[in-house]
Amino acid sequence: MNEVTIQPLVPAATEGNLTNLIAERAWFEPERITMSRPLGDGWQALTAREVENDVRAAAKGLIAAGIHIGDRVAIMARTRYEWTVLDFATWYAGGIVVPIYETSSAEQVDWILNDSGAVALIVETPAHRELVAPVIPPHTRHIWTMTDDVLEVLRRSGEHISDAEIDHRRQALTPDTLATLIYTSGTTGRPKGVQLTHGNFLSECGNVVQGASDLFLKEGGSTLLFLPVAHVFGRMVQIGSITAGLHLAHCSDPAGRLPFDLASFRPTFVLAVPRIFEKVYNGAEAKAEAAGKGKIFRKAAEVAIAYSENLDARKFKPGLAIRHKLFDALVYSKIRHGLGGRVEAAISGGAPLGARLGHFYRGAGITILEGYGLTETTAGATLNLSTALRVGSVGRPIPGTSVKIAEDGEVLISGAIVMRGYWQNDAANQEVFDGEWFKSGDLGRLDDEGFLYITGRKKELIVTAGGKNVAPAVLEDRLRAHPLVSQCMVVGDNQPFIGALITIDVDMLKGWIAANHKTGATVATLVNDPDLIAVIQTAVDEANKAVSKAESIRKFAILPDDFTIAGGQLTAKLSVKRHIVATQYADVINSIYSKE
């Protein structure tokens, strides 16, 4: 199959805008609990009316400060309740939201504020304010700080603004009105501002909610948002949850608080990037290993994967169901407990999940519905559903979207979710559009039933000196499956063989150091340690099983430091910025090949 189109469940909007999602819920179901804010070790439940009151009051404050219809307002903060309120408040005031990652450098903030022409900036903390102060352009006339009780500050300053003014501005917005400018991290050069309209989000979230109604519209449904709202996936989670009337809570510190927030809020499903699911799996395996039950865990993982694969075949091998039930009590229930105990399904996006993890989690009682999309397609362009699932694929196009494969294997996308174009960048628009089709830059294939499989990144395809084309994703997914591996990057463009840069998961390393009697050791002192190299070699050997000899990793280097967002090596969705890593570790890459 070369092209597939799924008819829309929710037709493209001809009227209305995103503010209606908040306003109409407050009007029709004012006492419905729609959000919760952190309160001590628990949560403060908020009704639809209370949320709308906060949004409306903040919008009045923005108007009082001189925000006009069409003005850009930048928000630089971690995921939190105030982010959602200020997002919708900006729309209530008729403005356009410009998200900025809270990890951004002053130089990045400088570019975004100037390119977007933002007239106001809302930062999270005084530290953020201090960081950006030297680069604030003259046209950015206002700066507010969330931790200075920004919602109360705006409420007080806007008390004299009438509800009629708010309603006038809301009614001026149409589906074609620009809602946000999201700046892509960019593989080269300056980030580009992706223009997404109210109609883009209404189509995306409306069709995803209806298509996955068993998750989004489940009675008593809830989700914990811990992805960055500055990223389009986190934004889709936020708007999609509000569209569905889900009970939504925010976790602003995934690294430190996610396990606690999952345990206390107990969502019915989660939406995350693959690295989160990898960390949960690797953490469970390491804990089992430390307790002397590593062999049991690995056997349980094999059974979970086999059980899921048998679900597809609809034929169970003798005894598999019995072993699965045994391991459910011993292992799988603990995995589910780690996600709060009520999660039955999840949506994964932003990067490849891989069939191995997909089958493991489904076998463990948590079905992960993998999807695929880009900032330019308002997040998900394809999605697996509970009723149409093929583990290892990224699903079929969401309703109202068409996907086809170009002659060179590139995935092309069209539909109401595709962006208006890049902000003030006609040259870039000409590069990525072929008529109505958006050129994704990803390589893929469609099976006979319209399920899409991503096989690599067009620009990331490695071509060895021998002319062999190698897609890094297959090897990297296998490598990250090892508990000690945090991140990795396959290299070898124009080189005689494939190599790899590998970073170590510091949390997992602690147990390994203790078990191997290397007290006081650190990653930096272990990069050339024969024992650690031997362990990582087993991960490399396992990864190489998935490819031909010509595509296999022959040499690797262990790096002394992990890839991080702050270090510039990772995007907000925890994908590796290959060009940055290649530049920063050019000497290490050269050493892999100079030893040949």
SULMO-V892602 format. One record per residue. N is the residue number from 1. PHI is phi in whole degrees, -180 to 180 (999 if undefined). OMEGA is omega in whole degrees, 0 to 359 (none if undefined). D_LAST is the distance of its C-alpha to the last C-alpha in whole Angstrom. Layout:
((N,PHI,OMEGA,D_LAST) (N,PHI,OMEGA,D_LAST))
This chain:
((1,999,183,43) (2,-110,182,42) (3,-152,178,45) (4,-144,178,47) (5,-128,175,49) (6,-110,181,51) (7,-66,184,55) (8,-67,170,55) (9,-86,177,57) (10,-120,182,58) (11,-59,176,59) (12,-56,184,58) (13,-67,176,60) (14,-109,176,63) (15,-155,179,64) (16,88,182,63) (17,-162,186,60) (18,-68,180,58) (19,-64,180,61) (20,-63,181,63) (21,-61,179,61) (22,-81,186,62) (23,-65,183,65) (24,-72,176,66) (25,-64,179,65) (26,-68,181,67) (27,-76,186,70) (28,-88,181,70) (29,-135,188,69) (30,-61,184,69) (31,-96,179,69) (32,-70,177,66) (33,-75,183,63) (34,-116,179,60) (35,-146,173,58) (36,-137,177,58) (37,-108,176,57) (38,-61,179,55) (39,-144,185,58) (40,62,177,58) (41,-94,182,56) (42,-127,186,57) (43,-139,174,58) (44,-103,182,61) (45,-74,180,62) (46,-125,178,63) (47,-82,178,65) (48,-60,179,64) (49,-66,181,67) (50,-66,178,66) (51,-65,180,63) (52,-64,177,64) (53,-62,178,67) (54,-64,180,63) (55,-64,183,62) (56,-64,180,65) (57,-66,178,66) (58,-67,178,62) (59,-62,178,63) (60,-63,177,66) (61,-64,178,65) (62,-66,179,62) (63,-63,179,65) (64,-62,179,67) (65,-81,177,64) (66,101,176,64) (67,-74,181,62) (68,-106,176,63) (69,-59,180,62) (70,92,178,59) (71,-69,176,57) (72,-95,178,54) (73,-123,182,54) (74,-92,178,50) (75,-127,182,49) (76,-124,184,47) (77,-165,171,47) (78,-74,179,45) (79,-67,179,47) (80,-164,183,50) (81,-55,182,54) (82,-61,179,55) (83,-60,181,52) (84,-63,180,53) (85,-61,183,57) (86,-72,174,56) (87,-59,181,54) (88,-71,179,57) (89,-63,178,59) (90,-62,177,58) (91,-68,176,59) (92,-57,180,62) (93,-84,179,62) (94,89,185,61) (95,-90,180,58) (96,-121,185,54) (97,-91,177,52) (98,-119,180,48) (99,-73,174,46) (100,-132,179,44) (101,-63,183,41) (102,-69,177,42) (103,-92,184,39) (104,-65,176,39) (105,-81,178,39) (106,-61,179,41) (107,-64,178,40) (108,-66,178,39) (109,-62,178,43) (110,-56,181,44) (111,-63,184,43) (112,-66,180,44) (113,-63,181,48) (114,-74,182,48) (115,-67,182,46) (116,-82,185,49) (117,70,183,52) (118,-59,181,52) (119,-93,180,56) (120,-148,179,55) (121,-138,174,52) (122,-114,178,53) (123,-106,183,50) (124,-83,189,50) (125,-130,174,50) (126,-58,178,51) (127,-64,176,48) (128,-64,181,47) (129,-62,179,50) (130,-65,180,49) (131,-62,187,45) (132,-88,185,47) (133,-51,183,50) (134,-70,185,48) (135,-113,180,47) (136,-69,180,50) (137,-76,182,52) (138,-58,183,55) (139,-75,175,56) (140,-88,193,54) (141,-83,185,58) (142,-130,173,58) (143,-133,174,55) (144,-119,180,56) (145,-120,185,54) (146,-59,184,54) (147,-72,172,55) (148,-91,179,58) (149,56,187,60) (150,-60,182,59) (151,-66,178,61) (152,-71,178,64) (153,-59,180,64) (154,-69,180,64) (155,-60,182,66) (156,-67,184,69) (157,-73,182,68) (158,-107,184,69) (159,-60,183,72) (160,-86,179,74) (161,-80,185,72) (162,-83,174,74) (163,-64,179,72) (164,-62,178,74) (165,-67,177,71) (166,-61,182,68) (167,-63,177,70) (168,-60,182,70) (169,-70,178,66) (170,-61,183,65) (171,-71,179,67) (172,-78,182,66) (173,-87,179,62) (174,-124,177,62) (175,-58,181,59) (176,-84,180,57) (177,-70,178,57) (178,-66,180,54) (179,-99,186,53) (180,-157,169,50) (181,-116,179,47) (182,-107,182,44) (183,-85,179,41) (184,-71,181,38) (185,-64,176,35) (186,77,176,33) (187,-85,176,30) (188,-144,175,30) (189,69,183,33) (190,-74,174,36) (191,-61,180,38) (192,-108,180,40) (193,-85,179,43) (194,-83,181,44) (195,-90,177,48) (196,-117,183,49) (197,-95,173,53) (198,-59,180,55) (199,-65,176,55) (200,-56,182,51) (201,-69,179,52) (202,-62,179,55) (203,-70,181,53) (204,-59,186,50) (205,-71,179,52) (206,-62,182,55) (207,-75,177,53) (208,-67,180,51) (209,-62,180,53) (210,-70,181,56) (211,-68,178,53) (212,-110,186,52) (213,-63,180,55) (214,-68,176,55) (215,-99,187,53) (216,-73,184,54) (217,-105,179,58) (218,-67,181,58) (219,-60,182,61) (220,77,183,60) (221,-69,180,56) (222,-151,176,54) (223,-147,178,51) (224,-105,181,49) (225,-92,178,47) (226,-125,173,44) (227,-74,177,42) (228,-64,178,42) (229,-71,176,45) (230,-69,178,44) (231,-93,185,41) (232,-63,179,43) (233,-67,177,42) (234,-63,179,44) (235,-66,179,47) (236,-65,178,47) (237,-61,180,48) (238,-60,185,50) (239,-71,178,52) (240,-63,179,52) (241,-64,179,53) (242,-69,176,56) (243,-57,184,57) (244,-83,184,57) (245,77,177,59) (246,-68,172,57) (247,-82,188,57) (248,-112,173,54) (249,-130,184,53) (250,-119,173,50) (251,-118,185,48) (252,-89,183,46) (253,-134,183,44) (254,-58,182,42) (255,-66,184,39) (256,-102,190,43) (257,-118,188,45) (258,-55,180,44) (259,-59,181,45) (260,-70,181,48) (261,-69,176,49) (262,-63,182,48) (263,-67,184,51) (264,-87,182,54) (265,-85,176,54) (266,53,180,53) (267,-69,178,52) (268,-86,171,52) (269,-156,182,49) (270,-129,176,46) (271,-126,188,44) (272,-152,173,40) (273,-90,184,37) (274,-56,183,34) (275,-61,178,33) (276,-64,180,36) (277,-68,175,37) (278,-64,181,33) (279,-65,179,34) (280,-62,180,37) (281,-63,182,36) (282,-64,178,33) (283,-65,178,36) (284,-66,179,38) (285,-66,180,35) (286,-64,179,35) (287,-64,178,38) (288,-65,179,39) (289,-62,181,36) (290,-64,180,38) (291,-90,180,41) (292,77,182,40) (293,-119,181,40) (294,-61,180,37) (295,-65,179,37) (296,-65,181,40) (297,-62,182,39) (298,-64,177,36) (299,-67,178,38) (300,-62,178,40) (301,-64,178,38) (302,-61,181,37) (303,-68,179,41) (304,-61,180,41) (305,-64,180,38) (306,-63,180,40) (307,-62,180,44) (308,-65,179,43) (309,-64,178,41) (310,-71,176,44) (311,-62,178,46) (312,-68,181,45) (313,-78,181,46) (314,58,178,49) (315,-151,184,49) (316,-98,175,48) (317,-69,181,47) (318,-55,176,50) (319,85,183,50) (320,-65,181,47) (321,-62,180,50) (322,-67,179,51) (323,-64,179,47) (324,-63,179,47) (325,-64,179,50) (326,-63,182,49) (327,-72,176,46) (328,-62,179,48) (329,-72,186,50) (330,-82,191,47) (331,-128,190,44) (332,-64,180,45) (333,-62,179,48) (334,-72,176,46) (335,-63,180,44) (336,-65,179,46) (337,-63,180,48) (338,-65,177,45) (339,-100,176,46) (340,109,175,49) (341,93,182,51) (342,-114,183,52) (343,-72,177,49) (344,-107,182,49) (345,-151,181,47) (346,-149,173,45) (347,-114,180,43) (348,-118,178,39) (349,-157,177,38) (350,94,180,36) (351,-166,180,33) (352,-67,177,32) (353,-84,182,33) (354,93,183,32) (355,-64,183,34) (356,-58,180,33) (357,-67,180,35) (358,-59,179,37) (359,-69,180,38) (360,-60,184,38) (361,-67,178,41) (362,-64,177,43) (363,-65,180,43) (364,-90,176,44) (365,99,178,47) (366,-127,182,45) (367,-80,178,45) (368,-98,180,42) (369,-96,183,43) (370,-82,178,40) (371,-129,182,40) (372,-150,176,39) (373,179,182,39) (374,-137,174,39) (375,-54,184,41) (376,-69,178,42) (377,-113,178,44) (378,55,183,45) (379,79,194,43) (380,-68,171,43) (381,-102,175,43) (382,-135,181,43) (383,-161,168,44) (384,-73,177,44) (385,-121,177,48) (386,-58,182,49) (387,-92,180,51) (388,-149,188,48) (389,-122,172,45) (390,-136,182,42) (391,-59,183,39) (392,101,175,36) (393,-96,174,37) (394,-106,173,38) (395,89,176,42) (396,-93,176,44) (397,-57,175,45) (398,-68,182,48) (399,-53,181,51) (400,88,184,52) (401,-124,176,49) (402,-117,177,47) (403,-130,172,43) (404,-141,181,42) (405,-107,179,39) (406,-72,182,38) (407,-60,180,37) (408,-90,177,33) (409,92,182,34) (410,-73,178,34) (411,-82,178,37) (412,-113,186,40) (413,-133,173,43) (414,-140,179,47) (415,142,185,50) (416,-70,181,52) (417,-88,184,49) (418,-75,184,47) (419,-55,173,47) (420,-69,182,49) (421,145,177,46) (422,-82,183,44) (423,-66,174,47) (424,51,184,48) (425,-148,183,45) (426,-63,181,46) (427,-62,179,42) (428,-67,179,40) (429,-63,180,43) (430,-66,180,43) (431,-73,190,39) (432,-103,180,40) (433,-112,172,43) (434,-121,187,44) (435,66,180,47) (436,-83,187,48) (437,-94,174,45) (438,-92,181,42) (439,-89,190,39) (440,-73,187,37) (441,86,178,33) (442,-101,176,32) (443,-101,182,31) (444,-162,176,34) (445,-145,176,36) (446,-110,177,39) (447,-86,186,41) (448,-66,181,44) (449,-106,175,46) (450,86,176,44) (451,-82,182,42) (452,-95,174,39) (453,-120,178,35) (454,-88,184,33) (455,-105,179,29) (456,163,179,27) (457,-103,185,28) (458,-55,182,28) (459,-83,181,26) (460,-97,180,24) (461,-61,181,23) (462,-91,176,19) (463,-117,182,18) (464,-73,180,15) (465,-61,178,14) (466,-85,178,15) (467,86,180,19) (468,-82,176,19) (469,-85,182,21) (470,-128,175,20) (471,-90,186,23) (472,-64,190,21) (473,-57,183,24) (474,-62,180,24) (475,-68,184,21) (476,-67,177,22) (477,-62,180,26) (478,-66,181,25) (479,-63,182,22) (480,-68,178,25) (481,-69,181,28) (482,-78,184,26) (483,-57,183,29) (484,-82,182,26) (485,-89,176,24) (486,-92,180,26) (487,-134,178,24) (488,-156,176,21) (489,-145,178,19) (490,-78,180,17) (491,-127,177,15) (492,139,180,13) (493,-62,181,15) (494,61,178,14) (495,-111,184,11) (496,-72,180,9) (497,-156,180,10) (498,-90,176,12) (499,-125,181,11) (500,-153,168,14) (501,-101,185,16) (502,-130,174,19) (503,-109,186,22) (504,-105,175,24) (505,-77,186,28) (506,-61,181,30) (507,-65,179,33) (508,-71,183,31) (509,-67,182,29) (510,-56,179,33) (511,-66,180,34) (512,-66,178,30) (513,-60,180,31) (514,-65,182,34) (515,-67,183,33) (516,-105,173,31) (517,56,179,33) (518,-118,184,30) (519,-53,178,33) (520,88,181,33) (521,-73,175,29) (522,-130,178,28) (523,-58,182,25) (524,-60,181,24) (525,-85,185,24) (526,-107,186,22) (527,-60,178,19) (528,-112,181,17) (529,-71,183,20) (530,-59,181,19) (531,-68,179,22) (532,-67,178,22) (533,-61,180,18) (534,-65,179,19) (535,-66,180,22) (536,-65,177,20) (537,-62,178,18) (538,-65,177,21) (539,-68,178,21) (540,-65,179,18) (541,-60,180,19) (542,-66,179,22) (543,-65,183,21) (544,-66,178,19) (545,-64,185,23) (546,-87,186,24) (547,-134,177,22) (548,-76,181,20) (549,-60,181,17) (550,-67,181,16) (551,-97,188,17) (552,-78,179,16) (553,-79,180,13) (554,-97,179,10) (555,-141,178,9) (556,-145,176,12) (557,-130,175,13) (558,-90,182,17) (559,-91,182,19) (560,-75,182,22) (561,-129,178,25) (562,-81,172,26) (563,-77,180,26) (564,-139,174,30) (565,-67,182,32) (566,-62,180,34) (567,-78,177,30) (568,89,183,30) (569,-85,182,27) (570,-121,171,29) (571,-80,180,32) (572,-65,178,36) (573,-92,175,35) (574,69,171,32) (575,-88,182,29) (576,-75,173,26) (577,-83,191,26) (578,-61,183,23) (579,-68,178,23) (580,-68,180,25) (581,-61,181,22) (582,-61,179,19) (583,-74,183,21) (584,-66,183,22) (585,-115,180,18) (586,-59,180,16) (587,-65,180,15) (588,-67,179,13) (589,-62,179,12) (590,-61,181,10) (591,-67,178,9) (592,-60,184,7) (593,-93,179,5) (594,-72,180,5) (595,-81,184,4) (596,-68,none,0))
